[in-house]
Amino acid sequence: MPKIETIFAFIAIDKAPDDEGIVAMRVGIQWMPMVGADLKRMESLKPLALKIAKETGQKITLAKFKVREDVEVIA
């Protein structure tokens, strides 16, 4: 696998100004954030993001984060 330099995330925009959060999906009994390192993966999640937006009435943005800063290495 190549080094991850870019992260994509579906972000829900709440009604309050500047209030947003990462959209998550239920996988079994766990919640998984809708993030990925490649656009192809995010396109595969787009139908679910559309469904969540319709059901919740929230706007959902697909955001791209490109600046990487390693904060800590855990070994």
C-alpha positions, 0 to 999 in steps of 0.5 A: 500500500502506498503512503496515505497522503490524502483523506476524504470524509463525508461531513454532516453540516448541522443546523447550528453555524460551524457545527459539523461532524463525520458521518458514520454508518452502522456495520453490525454492532459497530459504527464506522466513520465514512472516511477513506484514502481514495476517491473510488472508495468514497464514490462507493459510499455516496449512495449511503451518504445520499440516503442519510442526507434524505433521512436526516435532512442534513446537508452532507459534504464530501471533503478532501484533506491533503496536508499530512502531519504525523502527530505521534507514532505508537509502537 
